[in-house]
Amino acid sequence: MSQQLVYGLHAVQALLKGSPQQVRELLLLRGRKDQRLQKIIQQAEKNDIAVRFVDRRALDEKVGDDGNHQGVVAVCAGQTKVHDERFLQELLQQLEESSEAPFLLVLDGVTDPHNLGACLRSAEAAGVHAVIAPKDKSAGLTPTARKVACGAAEVLPFVTVTNLARTLQQLQQAGVWIFGAAGEAEQDIYQSQLTGPMALVMGAEGSGLRRLTREHCDHLIKIPMAGEVSSLNVSVATGVCLFEAVRQRNG
């Protein structure tokens, strides 16, 4: 049976709260007795999840070079749940029925799992309904991405699509405006109206938006830069753009 590891305090706590049925076993650092770990143990006992105490070396070997486990590793059955195009269509229909304007994040080829995790964390905090990414040449929900997301990957739908350009067209047909972030855009995010049904599209590290993706955007927007640095890290830029949209939408 395939296994997936989730590690780190925030990620494991969110997993136990939202999807405890996925967890087969918890591996905890022997000798650690702080309050945060006790809460995790209580959640595990409540859901009849086996808990095993091991030394730090065993946990280090389990996660390899992917990151800091913080003394907590959840062994899960199967792979992380990733949604498809059908889920996205159902989500749009639900939002329409509830008269709620879609608020989506699209990641066009973000390949670094640390950046993906950080984008997920910002998106969940901003109230985004779903994050969309192409299946190919993009980071997936690896243990590293889930760790950096600090629990967001367990509660925020992550949708992978076969053809991103076609998905953007479908979003437009559903009344969603597509805003692509590009450094050469003439309009900045503070001049843009980000209050309605919208999808923010962020490009890959370094190369930015792909040509076909750019052509399917209704508007190109940029973050005004006052310093000498020409661009921001994609996860930082995502947070800036999302929370400007939040400010406008809550205004």
N, C-alpha and C positions, 0 to 999 in steps of 0.2 A: 504493500500500500504506500502511495506517495505521501511525503511529509512536507510541511512548510513550517519554518521557524519564525516566530514573532518574539522580539526581545526589546528590552527597555521598559521602564516603569510605566510611562504614559501609554505606550502602545499595548502592553499586556493588560493594563487596567481597562482600557477601552474595549479590547477584545472580550474580556470576561464579562463586561457589562452588556455589550451588544450582541455577541455571538459566542456564548460559552460552549455551545454544542460542538464548535469546531475544535476545541482543545482536548487533546488526548492525555497530556501530562504536563505538569509544571516542574521545571528544574530551577531550584532556588539556591542561592549561595549559603552554604553551611556557616552558621555562626552569626549571621546577620539578623538583628532583632528590632529594627526600627519600625516606626508606626506605619510607614507606607507599605512595607513588606507585609506587615500583619493584616492590612486591609486586603491585600492580594490573596493571602492565605484564607481569610474569611470568605472571600468571593469564591475561591476554589472549593472550599468545604461546602458552601451553600449549593454548589452545582455538581457535587460529587465528582470532582476532578482530582485525580491522583497527584500528590505532591511529593517530590523527591529532592532531598537536600544533598548537594554535591559540592566539591571544592572548586575554587576559582579556575584551576587549570582545566577541569572538565568543561566548564562553561566557555572558557576561551577557545578550547578546541572545537566546541560545538558551533560557535559562530564564525570561527576562522578570522580572517582579516577584515570582515565587513564592518565592524564597529564595536562600540561599547555596550555590553549587555546590561550593565548596572545591576548585575546579580540576579536577573530574572529572564528566563527563557521559556516560552510556551511552545510545545511541540503540537502541531495541529495536523489533523487528518486532511489530506487533499491539498489543493492549491487555493490561493486567495481568490475570492469571488470577484470576477471581472464581468462587467455587463456588456451587452452588444447593442446593435442598432435598434433591435426590437424594443429593448428596455427604454432607449432614448425616445422613441416614438410614443411609448406608453406614458413616459414622464411628461412629455409635452402636452399630451391629451389631459392628463391629470391637472397640470398647471392651468390649462385653458378652462377646464371645468370649475376650478376654484378661483378663477379670475386673478391669478397671480402671474406677474410678468416673469418669464424665464430669465435666469441669471446664470450664465454658463461660462466656463473657462475651457479654452481649447489650447492644447500644447502641441505645436507643430514640430515634432522631432526633437524633443528634449531627451537627451540620452543619458545624462548623469542622474543616477538614482537619488543622490543627495539633493539635487535641484528639484527633482520630481517630488520628493518628500516635503521639501520646504514649500513648494507651490500648493500641494495638497493642504498643508497646514494653514497657509494664508487663505486659501479658497474656503475651507470649512469655517474659519473664523469670520469671513466676510459674508457668509450665508449663501454661497454658491450652491446651486441645485445639483450640479454634476460637473465632473471634469472629463473632457474628451481628448483622446489621443489616437494617432494611427497605430495599427498593430505592428507595423514594420519600422525599423530604425528609430525606435523610441524606447525609453526606459520603461520597464514593467514594475509591478508592485513587488519588488524584491524585499527581503528582510531589511536591507539598508534603507530603502525608500519608506517602508512602514515605520521603522525606528525614528527616522528624521521627521516623519509626519506627526509624531507624538499623539497617535490615536485617531487622527483625521482619516486615515485609510480604512479604518474599521467602520466609519459612519457616513463618509461621503462617497456617493456612487462614482466609480471610475469606469468609463466607457471606452472600449477600444473599437475602432472602425477600420474596415478594409480600405475604403476610399475616402480620404478626408475631404477632398473637393466636392464629391457628391454629397457628403454629409452636410457641408456648409450650404449647398444648394437646398437641401431638404429643410434646413433650419430657416433659410430665407423664405421658403414657401410657407412655412408655419408662422411667418410674421416676425421672426427674430432678426434683429439687425446685427451685422457682423462688423466688429471693430478690430482691426489688426494693428498691433504695435510695431512701428517701424521708425528707425532713427531719422529717415529722410522725409517723414511726413510733414506737411505744412501746418497742420492743426495740432495743437497740444491737448493733453487730456483735460486741462482746465477750461478749454474753450469748447469742449465736446459735450453733447447732451447724452448722458449715460443713464437715463432714468427709465427707459422703457424695456421691452423684451430685447435682451442683448446677449451676445457671446463675445467675450474678449479672447482674441487669438494672439498667443505669444510664440515667437519663433525659437529656433534651436540656438544653443550656445554658439556664439561666434557668427554663424551664417545668417541668422534671422529667419524671416518667413521665406518659404519656398515660393517660386514664381507663381505656380498655379494656385497656391493658397492665397497669395497676395491679390491675384486677379478676382478671387471670389469674395473679397472683403467689400463691404459697402463704404467703409470709411477707414482711412489710415490715420493713426494718432501717434503722438510721441510724448515722452516726458522731457520737459525743458531742462537742459543741462547748463549750469552756470560755471562749472569747473573745467579743468583741462581733460579729465577722463571722458572719453567719447561715449561710453555706454555703461550700463549697470549689469550686474549678474542677473540672469533671467528670473530667478526666484525673487530677488529684491524688486526688480521692475514689475513683476506680477503683483506683488503686494502693494506697491505704490498705485498701480492702475486700478486694482480691485477696490481699494479703500477710497479712492477718489469717486468711483462709482457708488460705493456705499454712502459716502457723504451726500452725493447728489440725490440718491434714491430715498434717503431719510430726511432730506431737507424740506 
